[in-house]
């Protein structure tokens, strides 16, 4: 099977730009797996939406990167320009601009390489001792009578495992051996929990699990005492630690390694219907495609939002322009006043020397003063008219003007602007903002 079998449109002779970009993106995303890229951060920009845009560069090249808000929320440090980092990213193409870029899933500081070196040294030593040998691995029971779980009680991983076990085999009993899975005392606590489960010998299989995190968060599972406790256990052990790309020493020592806590539950408990596994597989594929589609749309929104000029910014510009006009008017007034004063004084000197007609001079002076007042009044009227026009123009641009014409803005219960009927369901509460006041409403029915 060739690439043309997967992409029949590749046989076309004449392409539209959008078709070329779309197929290039698909080929890139399906050809390259999630990979780690190291480099220096440059041109870091944080948009109001929460998304980060930056470049990774080395001595001879650079690549554009984007890290969306729902990914960077979990970072416990703030990246800056010039930092050396390692990014786990998906190779893709931003179709709207035809730009090659990396969609960053995880970001860590390059200084964590010391932990990786310690990880590799311990892994090599234990592997040389034979702790990871296939002959030491035990087969998982096909139909376990009872399953044990070793993890922290307050983790999403435990909830995921329990939910998966209820879904796959609701009748199977579950025993939880609580132990912290992060911190200095976590390794000793995990070892003690494994020893307790072995001594009680009440389970046919044990699940050792926790959610995703950095290498520092997962370090308890890279301790030697945990690895030796796993290999010495007579009960088969399944590990589900972190995400699919996370590997720990405990994973190599365990009898079976699962990519996630949910995957560990799926391996430990038999499935009632094999078709369910296929449905979950396609559901995951669809979820990934939807997430990528949403991420591309969010990137387009950021691009458009960057071009949009806020009405408040335009008002500030108009205010600055009005201040400039006021200063120019004041300067012109002062200059005209000085000129008129000088002329009056000069005329007075000339009248005193030539003894002119005083009454005629007074009348001329009064005429000049009247002309000056009329000119200034006309000038002020023009400026007031222009100011009124600018105010009318700003009023047309105001969002409140749109509301005054009968429109309204609807928010979900979480405060998000409602743009699609699929964002809400029957029974949900919404808030409606009018030009004057607001209202609370309950959704009776939604239409696609």
C-alpha positions as CSV (number, residue, x, y, z in Angstrom):
1,X,0.0,0.0,0.0
2,X,1.5,3.4,-1.0
3,X,0.9,6.9,0.2
4,X,-1.4,7.5,-2.7
5,X,-3.7,4.8,-1.3
6,X,-4.1,6.8,1.9
7,X,-4.3,10.2,0.1
8,X,-6.1,9.7,-3.2
9,X,-6.1,13.5,-3.8
10,X,-2.3,13.3,-4.2
11,X,-2.9,12.1,-7.8
12,X,-4.3,15.5,-8.7
13,X,-2.4,17.7,-11.1
14,X,-3.7,21.1,-10.1
15,X,-3.9,21.9,-6.4
16,X,-5.4,24.7,-4.4
17,X,-3.1,26.2,-1.7
18,X,-5.5,25.1,1.1
19,X,-5.5,21.5,-0.3
20,X,-1.7,21.5,-0.4
21,X,-1.3,22.8,3.1
22,X,-4.0,20.5,4.6
23,X,-2.4,17.3,3.0
24,X,1.1,18.5,4.1
25,X,-0.1,18.9,7.6
26,X,-1.7,15.4,7.7
27,X,1.5,13.8,6.3
28,X,3.7,15.6,8.9
29,X,1.4,14.6,11.8
30,X,1.2,11.0,10.7
31,X,4.8,10.6,9.8
32,X,6.4,12.1,12.9
33,X,5.5,10.8,16.4
34,X,5.7,12.9,19.5
35,X,9.3,13.8,19.9
36,X,11.6,15.8,22.2
37,X,13.4,18.8,20.8
38,X,16.0,20.8,22.6
39,X,17.0,24.5,22.0
40,X,16.9,28.1,23.2
41,X,13.7,30.0,23.6
42,X,13.4,33.3,21.6
43,X,10.7,35.7,20.7
44,X,8.4,34.4,23.4
45,X,4.9,36.0,23.2
46,X,2.1,35.3,25.7
47,X,-1.3,36.2,24.2
48,X,-4.4,37.3,26.3
49,X,-6.0,33.9,25.4
50,X,-3.2,32.2,27.4
51,X,-1.5,30.6,24.4
52,X,2.3,30.9,24.1
53,X,4.1,31.5,20.8
54,X,7.9,31.3,20.6
55,X,10.9,29.9,18.6
56,X,13.4,27.2,19.5
57,X,16.8,27.8,18.0
58,X,20.3,26.5,18.1
59,X,23.5,27.7,16.4
60,X,22.3,27.2,12.9
61,X,18.5,26.9,12.7
62,X,15.2,27.8,14.4
63,X,11.6,26.5,14.4
64,X,8.3,28.2,15.3
65,X,6.5,26.7,18.3
66,X,3.0,27.1,19.9
67,X,2.0,25.9,23.4
68,X,-1.7,26.2,24.0
69,X,-3.2,27.3,27.3
70,X,-4.6,23.9,28.3
71,X,-1.0,22.6,28.0
72,X,1.0,25.4,29.7
73,X,-1.3,25.6,32.7
74,X,0.5,22.6,34.2
75,X,3.9,24.2,34.2
76,X,5.2,25.2,37.6
77,X,7.8,27.6,36.1
78,X,7.7,30.6,33.7
79,X,9.8,30.3,30.5
80,X,11.8,33.3,29.4
81,X,13.7,34.3,26.3
82,X,17.2,32.8,26.3
83,X,16.3,29.7,28.4
84,X,17.6,26.3,27.3
85,X,14.6,23.9,27.3
86,X,13.5,20.5,26.0
87,X,10.1,20.4,24.4
88,X,7.9,17.4,23.6
89,X,6.1,18.4,20.5
90,X,4.0,17.3,17.5
91,X,5.4,18.2,14.1
92,X,2.6,20.0,12.1
93,X,1.8,22.8,9.7
94,X,-0.3,25.9,10.4
95,X,-2.5,25.8,7.3
96,X,-3.7,29.4,7.4
97,X,-0.1,30.7,6.8
98,X,1.6,27.6,5.5
99,X,4.1,27.8,8.3
100,X,6.0,24.7,9.6
101,X,5.7,24.6,13.4
102,X,5.8,22.5,16.5
103,X,2.8,22.1,18.8
104,X,4.3,21.7,22.2
105,X,2.7,19.2,24.6
106,X,5.3,19.4,27.5
107,X,8.1,21.7,28.3
108,X,11.0,21.2,30.7
109,X,14.2,23.0,31.5
110,X,17.4,21.6,30.0
111,X,19.0,21.4,33.5
112,X,16.9,18.3,34.2
113,X,19.5,16.3,32.2
114,X,21.3,15.5,35.5
115,X,18.2,13.4,36.6
116,X,18.2,11.7,33.2
117,X,21.9,10.7,33.7
118,X,21.1,9.3,37.1
119,X,18.1,7.5,35.6
120,X,20.3,5.9,32.9
121,X,23.1,4.9,35.4
122,X,20.6,3.1,37.7
123,X,18.8,1.5,34.8
124,X,22.1,0.1,33.3
125,X,23.2,-1.3,36.7
126,X,19.9,-3.0,37.5
127,X,19.7,-4.3,34.0
128,X,23.2,-5.8,34.3
129,X,22.0,-7.5,37.5
130,X,19.2,-9.1,35.6
131,X,16.3,-7.4,37.4
132,X,14.6,-6.6,34.0
133,X,15.2,-10.0,32.4
134,X,12.1,-11.5,30.7
135,X,12.5,-14.7,32.6
136,X,11.6,-12.9,35.8
137,X,8.4,-11.6,34.4
138,X,5.1,-13.1,35.6
139,X,2.0,-13.6,33.4
140,X,-1.1,-11.7,34.4
141,X,-4.0,-13.8,35.5
142,X,-6.7,-14.0,32.8
143,X,-9.5,-13.8,35.3
144,X,-8.3,-12.3,38.6
145,X,-10.4,-12.8,41.7
146,X,-9.3,-9.6,43.4
147,X,-7.2,-6.6,42.2
148,X,-5.0,-4.4,44.4
149,X,-4.2,-0.8,43.6
150,X,-1.1,1.1,45.1
151,X,-1.4,4.8,44.7
152,X,-2.4,8.0,46.5
153,X,-6.0,8.3,47.6
154,X,-6.4,11.9,46.3
155,X,-5.3,11.4,42.7
156,X,-7.1,11.5,39.4
157,X,-5.2,8.3,38.5
158,X,-7.0,6.3,41.2
159,X,-10.4,7.6,40.0
160,X,-9.5,6.7,36.5
161,X,-8.5,3.2,37.4
162,X,-11.6,2.5,39.5
163,X,-13.8,3.9,36.8
164,X,-12.2,1.6,34.2
165,X,-12.4,-1.4,36.4
166,X,-16.1,-0.8,37.0
167,X,-16.6,-0.4,33.3
168,X,-14.7,-3.5,32.3
169,X,-15.6,-5.9,35.2
170,X,-17.9,-4.3,37.7
171,X,-18.1,-7.5,39.9
172,X,-14.4,-7.8,40.7
173,X,-13.4,-6.7,44.3
174,X,-10.7,-4.0,44.6
175,X,-8.3,-3.4,47.5
176,X,-6.5,-0.1,47.8
177,X,-3.1,0.2,49.4
178,X,-2.6,4.0,49.9
179,X,0.8,5.5,49.5
180,X,2.1,8.9,48.5
181,X,3.4,8.9,44.9
182,X,5.4,12.2,45.1
183,X,8.0,13.6,47.5
184,X,11.0,12.5,49.5
185,X,9.1,9.8,51.5
186,X,7.2,8.5,48.5
187,X,9.7,5.7,47.6
188,X,9.7,4.2,51.1
189,X,5.9,4.4,51.3
190,X,5.5,2.7,48.0
191,X,7.9,-0.1,49.1
192,X,6.0,-0.5,52.3
193,X,2.7,-0.8,50.4
194,X,4.1,-3.4,48.1
195,X,5.4,-5.4,51.1
196,X,2.0,-5.2,52.8
197,X,0.2,-6.4,49.7
198,X,2.7,-9.3,49.4
199,X,2.3,-10.3,53.1
200,X,-1.5,-10.2,53.0
201,X,-1.6,-12.1,49.7
202,X,-5.2,-11.3,49.0
203,X,-4.9,-10.1,45.4
204,X,-4.1,-11.9,42.2
205,X,-2.6,-8.8,40.5
206,X,-1.4,-5.4,41.7
207,X,-1.6,-2.0,39.9
208,X,1.0,0.6,40.7
209,X,-0.1,3.9,39.2
210,X,0.0,7.6,39.2
211,X,-0.9,10.5,36.8
212,X,1.5,12.4,34.5
213,X,4.1,14.9,35.7
214,X,7.7,16.0,35.2
215,X,10.7,13.8,35.8
216,X,11.0,15.3,39.3
217,X,7.4,14.4,40.1
218,X,7.9,10.8,38.9
219,X,11.2,10.3,40.6
220,X,9.9,8.1,43.4
221,X,9.3,5.4,40.8
222,X,13.0,5.7,39.8
223,X,14.3,4.7,43.2
224,X,16.2,1.4,43.6
225,X,14.2,0.2,46.6
226,X,11.0,0.4,44.6
227,X,12.5,-1.5,41.7
228,X,13.7,-4.3,44.0
229,X,10.4,-4.5,45.9
230,X,8.6,-4.9,42.5
231,X,10.9,-7.7,41.3
232,X,10.7,-9.6,44.6
233,X,6.9,-9.6,44.7
234,X,5.3,-13.0,44.1
235,X,2.1,-11.1,42.9
236,X,2.2,-9.9,39.2
237,X,2.5,-6.1,39.0
238,X,1.2,-3.8,36.3
239,X,2.5,-0.2,36.2
240,X,0.6,2.7,34.8
241,X,2.8,5.7,35.6
242,X,2.4,9.1,33.8
243,X,1.7,9.4,30.1
244,X,2.6,7.2,27.2
245,X,6.0,8.7,26.7
246,X,7.0,8.5,30.4
247,X,9.3,5.6,31.4
248,X,10.5,4.9,34.9
249,X,12.7,2.2,36.5
250,X,9.5,0.8,38.0
251,X,8.1,0.2,34.5
252,X,11.2,-1.9,33.6
253,X,11.0,-3.9,36.8
254,X,7.3,-4.6,36.6
255,X,5.8,-7.6,35.0
256,X,3.8,-5.5,32.6
257,X,4.1,-1.8,31.8
258,X,0.9,0.1,30.7
259,X,1.2,3.6,29.1
260,X,-1.3,5.2,31.5
261,X,-3.2,4.3,34.7
262,X,-6.3,3.6,32.6
263,X,-4.2,1.3,30.5
264,X,-3.0,-0.6,33.5
265,X,-6.6,-1.2,34.6
266,X,-7.4,-2.4,31.1
267,X,-4.5,-4.9,31.2
268,X,-5.4,-6.1,34.8
269,X,-9.1,-6.7,34.2
270,X,-10.6,-8.8,31.4
271,X,-12.9,-7.0,29.0
272,X,-16.5,-8.2,28.5
273,X,-16.5,-7.3,24.9
274,X,-13.5,-7.0,22.6
275,X,-15.3,-4.5,20.5
276,X,-15.2,-2.0,23.3
277,X,-11.4,-1.8,22.9
278,X,-11.8,-0.9,19.3
279,X,-14.4,1.8,20.1
280,X,-12.1,3.3,22.6
281,X,-9.2,3.3,20.1
282,X,-11.3,5.2,17.5
283,X,-12.6,7.5,20.2
284,X,-9.1,8.4,21.1
285,X,-8.2,9.1,17.5
286,X,-11.3,11.3,17.1
287,X,-10.5,13.1,20.3
288,X,-6.9,13.8,19.1
289,X,-8.2,15.1,15.7
290,X,-10.8,17.3,17.4
291,X,-8.1,18.7,19.8
292,X,-5.8,19.5,16.9
293,X,-8.7,21.1,15.0
294,X,-9.6,23.2,18.0
295,X,-5.9,24.2,18.6
296,X,-5.6,25.3,15.0
297,X,-8.8,27.4,15.3
298,X,-7.5,28.9,18.6
299,X,-4.3,29.9,16.8
300,X,-6.4,31.5,14.1
301,X,-8.4,33.4,16.7
302,X,-5.1,34.6,18.3
303,X,-4.0,35.9,14.9
304,X,-7.2,37.8,14.3
305,X,-7.4,39.1,17.8
306,X,-3.8,40.5,17.4
307,X,-5.0,42.5,14.4
308,X,-8.2,43.8,16.1
309,X,-8.0,47.4,17.5
310,X,-9.9,47.7,20.8
311,X,-12.5,50.5,20.9
312,X,-10.8,51.8,24.1
313,X,-7.5,52.2,22.2
314,X,-9.2,54.2,19.5
315,X,-10.8,56.4,22.2
316,X,-7.4,57.0,23.7
317,X,-6.1,58.1,20.3
318,X,-8.9,60.5,19.8
319,X,-8.4,61.9,23.3
320,X,-4.7,62.5,22.5
321,X,-5.7,64.2,19.2
322,X,-8.2,66.5,21.1
323,X,-5.4,67.4,23.6
324,X,-3.2,68.3,20.7
325,X,-5.9,70.5,19.2
326,X,-6.5,72.2,22.5
327,X,-2.8,73.0,22.8
328,X,-2.7,74.3,19.2
329,X,-5.8,76.5,19.9
330,X,-4.2,77.8,23.1
331,X,-1.0,78.6,21.3
332,X,-2.9,80.3,18.5
333,X,-4.9,82.4,20.9
334,X,-1.8,83.5,22.8
335,X,0.0,84.4,19.6
336,X,-3.0,86.3,18.2
337,X,-3.4,88.1,21.5
338,X,0.2,89.1,21.5
339,X,0.0,90.3,17.9
340,X,-3.2,92.3,18.6
341,X,-1.7,93.8,21.8
342,X,1.4,94.8,19.9
343,X,-0.7,96.4,17.1
344,X,-2.7,98.4,19.6
345,X,0.4,99.6,21.4
346,X,2.0,100.5,18.0
347,X,-1.2,102.3,17.0
348,X,-1.3,104.2,20.2
349,X,2.3,105.4,19.7
350,X,1.5,106.5,16.2
351,X,-1.7,108.2,17.4
352,X,0.2,110.0,20.1
353,X,2.9,111.2,17.7
354,X,0.5,112.1,14.9
355,X,-2.4,113.2,17.1
356,X,-4.9,111.3,15.0
357,X,-8.7,111.2,15.5
358,X,-9.1,109.5,18.8
359,X,-12.8,108.5,18.3
360,X,-12.0,107.0,14.9
361,X,-9.1,105.0,16.5
362,X,-11.4,103.8,19.3
363,X,-14.0,102.7,16.7
364,X,-11.4,100.8,14.7
365,X,-10.1,99.2,17.8
366,X,-13.6,98.1,18.8
367,X,-14.1,96.7,15.2
368,X,-11.0,94.7,15.5
369,X,-12.0,93.4,18.8
370,X,-15.4,92.4,17.5
371,X,-13.8,90.7,14.5
372,X,-11.5,88.8,16.8
373,X,-14.4,87.6,18.9
374,X,-16.3,86.5,15.9
375,X,-13.3,84.7,14.5
376,X,-12.7,82.9,17.8
377,X,-16.3,82.0,18.1
378,X,-16.4,80.6,14.6
379,X,-13.2,78.6,15.3
380,X,-14.7,77.2,18.5
381,X,-17.9,76.2,16.8
382,X,-15.9,74.3,14.1
383,X,-13.9,72.5,16.8
384,X,-17.1,71.7,18.8
385,X,-18.7,70.3,15.6
386,X,-15.7,68.1,14.9
387,X,-15.7,66.9,18.5
388,X,-19.4,66.0,18.2
389,X,-18.7,64.1,15.0
390,X,-15.9,62.1,16.6
391,X,-18.2,61.3,19.6
392,X,-20.9,60.1,17.2
393,X,-18.4,58.0,15.4
394,X,-17.1,56.4,18.7
395,X,-20.7,55.8,19.8
396,X,-21.4,53.8,16.6
397,X,-18.3,51.7,17.3
398,X,-19.3,51.0,20.9
399,X,-20.5,47.4,21.7
400,X,-23.3,49.0,23.7
401,X,-24.7,50.5,20.5
402,X,-25.1,47.0,19.1
403,X,-26.9,45.9,22.2
404,X,-29.2,49.0,22.0
405,X,-30.3,47.8,18.6
406,X,-31.9,44.7,20.1
407,X,-29.0,42.3,20.2
408,X,-27.8,40.5,23.3
409,X,-24.9,38.5,24.6
410,X,-25.4,35.1,26.2
411,X,-22.9,33.5,28.6
412,X,-22.7,30.0,29.8
413,X,-22.7,29.2,33.6
414,X,-18.9,29.3,33.4
415,X,-18.8,32.7,32.0
416,X,-18.0,31.7,28.4
417,X,-19.7,33.5,25.5
418,X,-22.2,31.2,23.9
419,X,-21.6,30.8,20.1
420,X,-22.7,27.2,19.4
421,X,-25.8,25.3,20.6
422,X,-23.5,22.3,21.3
423,X,-21.9,24.3,24.2
424,X,-25.1,23.9,26.3
425,X,-27.7,21.2,27.0
426,X,-31.2,21.2,28.2
427,X,-31.5,22.2,31.8
428,X,-28.4,24.4,31.7
429,X,-28.5,27.9,33.1
430,X,-27.4,30.9,31.0
431,X,-27.0,34.6,31.5
432,X,-28.3,37.1,28.9
433,X,-26.8,40.6,28.8
434,X,-29.0,43.4,27.2
435,X,-28.3,47.0,26.5
436,X,-30.0,47.7,29.9
437,X,-29.7,45.0,32.5
438,X,-29.4,41.3,32.3
439,X,-31.5,38.1,32.8
440,X,-31.0,34.5,33.9
441,X,-32.5,31.8,31.7
442,X,-32.9,28.0,31.7
443,X,-32.4,26.0,28.5
444,X,-35.4,23.9,27.6
445,X,-34.2,22.5,24.3
446,X,-31.3,22.9,21.9
447,X,-31.2,22.5,18.1
448,X,-28.1,21.7,16.1
